[in-house]
Amino acid sequence: QSKFLIAYSSLTSNYHEFWLIEAYGDSDQEDDEHVAHVDFKEQKEIITLPDFAGQIELPSLYEDAKKGVSICRTFFDISIYPKSDPQLNVKNTLICHVTRFFPPPVRVLWTKNNVNGTLNLFSQLSFIPEEGDIYSCSVEHKALQQPQTRVWDVEITEPSTGPSVFCGVALALGLLGLATGAVFIAKRN
């Protein structure tokens, strides 16, 4: 299990040598030798070495971790969109896509017409749009100082009458051509 900011050590000639791994993803590890991590709620570093390993000091670990959190905040991205084009009174699905965050987990909250707690799902919301509805997706995460929210307004695009008109005109012209052809054939006979 990787932590947000981890310190690792190696023993070389009777002294410890320390270095930091800034982990913005869960793939940065060093042989699972976890030396320390930061507890942001307590605002301090937590040394996880066993007692027999001796005491170490990492005076700038907490400050370095705070800088790392600010970097994570700048990469956070949230988007909200419907699965298919909305139509009045037809069930659909809203998708709240959260990317470029670390560490996990992320909590996604859904609201309808700015009422908190209407729906609470992880990443998508089935809905039946009504004229004037406003949906919002709020994301809470320990790397954010406050929840980030994205809003989506129901905008109904009325089905185009163009294809129906085109089909009707084509049918009328076809029938007119057929009738004209029948008249010419009748006159020739």
N, C-alpha and C positions, 0 to 999 in steps of 0.2 A: 504494500500500500504506500503510495507516494504522498507526500504532504506538499503544501504550497511552497515552502522554502525549507530546504534541508541542508544540514551541515554534515560533512563526512570527514573521517580522519584516517590517517595511516601512521603506524609507528615506525619511526626511522631513527636509529641510533639514540635511543632513550628519550626522544621527545616526540610529541604529536605534531603532525602537520595537518592543518585544516584548510578546507576549501568549501565553497558554497556551490550548490546546484540550484539555480533558479528554475523551478518546474512550472511551466505554463501548460503542460500536458502531463498525462500520467505515464509517459514512456521514459522519462528521465530518471534513471535509478543507478545506484552504484552498489551492486552486490547485496542489496537489502540491508546494508549496515547503516541503520538510522541512528544518527548521533543526537540530533536536536531538531526541534521545529518550533514554530511560533504560535502562541495562543492569543488571538486578537481580542477576545473578550476580556482576558486578564491582562492584556497588554504587556506580555513578557515572553521570553524564550523558555522553552522546556527542554532541559538536557535529559536524554534518554539512555545515557550510558549506564551500565551496571556499576555498583559501588566499587568493585575491585579494579575497574579501569582507571580510576583516579578522576579528579575534578578538572573540568575545563571551563574556560570563560570565553564567551562569545559576545563582547560588549556591543557590537553594532548589529547583531542579528535582527533584533526587533525593528530598528530603523530601516535596515535594508529590506525587510519583509514589507514594511509599509510602502516603500517605494515600488516594490514589485506589485502590490495590490493596485496602486494607481495605474500602472502599466496595463494590468488586466482590465481595469475599468474602461480604458480607451478603446479596447478591441471588441467589447461587448456589442452585439448587433441583434436587433429584434425586428421581425417583419410579420405582418398579419395580412392574410388574403383568403378569399373563398376558394373551395375546391373546384367549383364550376360556376358559371355565370348565374347570379341570383335571379329568381323569378318569384313574384308574390305568392305566398302561401304554398310554396314547394320546398320540401326539406332539402337542406344543403349542409355543408361542413365548412367551418372556418378553421384555418390553420394558423397557429402562432409558432413561428420558426425562430428559435434562439440559437445563435452561433457564436463562436469564438469566446467561450467563457471557460474559466478554470479557477478554482477547483469545483467539481460537482458537489452537491446536487443543485439544481435550479427548480424553483417552484413557480408554476404558472397559474394565475388566477384569472377567471373570466368574469366580466360584468356585462349586463345588458341595460342600456339607457342609464348609465352611471350609478346603478344600484350594486353595491358591493355584495359579493358572495352569492349572486344569482346562480352561477354554475362554477364548478371547480374541477377542471380536467387537466391532464398533463400537457397535451399539445394540440388538440383539435376540439372543435365544438360543433355539434350538429345543430342546425337552426332552420327556422322557417322565416324568411324575411318578410317584414311588413314595412310599409312606407314610413319613413322617418326614423327607423330604428338606428341606434348608434351602438356598436359593440366595441369593447376595449379589452386588450390583453395586457395584464400587468405582470411583470416578472420581478420576483424577489430573489436576491442572491447575496451571500455574505461579502462579495466583492463590490456591491453597490451600496452607497450611503442611503439611498431610498429606492423604492420600487420604480422601475421604468415601465411606462405605459405607451402602447400604440393603439390608435383609434381607427375603426373602420366604419364608414357610413354606408347604409344600404342605398345603393343607386341602381334602380331598376332600369334596364334598357328594354324598352318595349320591342316586341318582335317586329321586325321590319315587314312592311306590306309589299315591299319591292318584289320579292319572288312570286307572291300571289298575283300581283298586277301583271308581271311579266308573263306568267303562265296563262292568265285570262286573256291577255292581248294575243299571245301566240295561238291559243285555242280559237279565238274569234277570227284571226287571220287565216288559220288553217281551214276553218269551216267556210269562210268567205271564198277561199281559193277552190275548195271542193264544190261549192255551189256554182261558182263561175264556170268551172270546168264542166259541170253537169249541164249548164245552160248551153255552152258552146257545142257539146256533144249532141244535145237534143236538136239544136238548130241545124247542124250538119246532116242529121238524118232526116 
